Amino acid sequence: MAPSRRVMTGLGQLLGQVAQNGPAAALRFFNLQSLVGAPIADVFLALTDLLCPDGGTIDEAIARNAMLETVGELGAAGDLPFDGATPDVLDAVFTGALARSIETKLFNEIGGRSIRLPTDVAAVEIIQRTLHDFIQGTVRDRFAAAGGTLASVPYAGVEA
């Protein structure tokens, strides 16, 4: 299984476990029970280290970067405890990390010169924002079309 797919599957499994069995059981499943009651950003940082440790292939770095950007966004939102996160927050974490992974893979291809960009920095930034919005929207739409919540996906069916 490709690194990004493996990481998103692990994230989906954790969030599906939360929805079906509660936060404490989900953390126990990943041997992270010491993080019960911890801020959501701390839980996802530990999960990042577990699912995609530092130092690997470019694909592994892309998956790690997607998770770390999600953790950064969670940290900026405050100290919400993991066990207090609503299903909507957890679903947003999943779709956000998935979209970031896709986006980073695409930008990696652009950086590898598979796609030519304008030389104007402002134009490149507009393209980047447009792609980000498009990818984020598409991931959310597909997620909604598939049932809309991780709680509705059986644990065995969680595969990115």
Long-range contacts (C-beta under 8 A, 24 or more apart in sequence): 2-59, 3-52, 3-56, 3-57, 3-59, 3-60, 3-62, 3-63, 4-59, 4-62, 4-63, 4-66, 4-101, 4-105, 4-160, 5-159, 5-160, 6-51, 6-63, 7-51, 7-52, 7-63, 7-64, 7-66, 7-67, 7-97, 7-101, 7-160, 8-63, 8-94, 8-97, 8-98, 8-101, 8-160, 9-158, 9-159, 9-160, 10-47, 10-50, 10-51, 11-47, 11-51, 11-67, 11-93, 11-94, 11-97, 11-160, 12-94, 12-150, 12-153, 12-158, 12-159, 12-160, 13-155, 13-158, 14-47, 15-90, 15-91, 15-93, 15-94, 15-150, 16-150, 16-151, 16-153, 16-154, 16-155, 16-158, 17-155, 18-85, 18-90, 18-150, 19-87, 19-90, 19-149, 19-150, 19-151, 20-151, 20-155, 22-83, 23-82, 23-83, 23-85, 24-83, 27-82, 35-82, 36-82, 36-83, 37-81, 37-82, 37-83, 38-81, 38-82, 39-74, 39-75, 39-79, 39-80, 39-81, 39-82, 40-74, 40-80, 40-81, 40-82, 40-85, 40-89, 40-93, 41-71, 41-72, 41-74, 41-75, 41-79, 42-82, 43-82, 44-70, 44-71, 44-74, 44-93, 45-71, 58-108, 62-101, 62-104, 62-105, 62-108, 63-101, 65-100, 65-104, 66-97, 66-98, 66-100, 66-101, 66-103, 66-104, 67-97, 69-97, 69-100, 70-96, 70-97, 70-100, 87-149, 87-150, 87-151, 90-150, 91-143, 91-148, 91-149, 91-150, 94-143, 94-150, 95-136, 95-139, 95-140, 95-143, 96-136, 98-139, 98-143, 98-160, 99-132, 99-135, 99-136, 99-138, 99-139, 99-140, 102-135, 102-139, 103-131, 103-132, 103-135, 103-136, 106-131, 106-135, 107-131
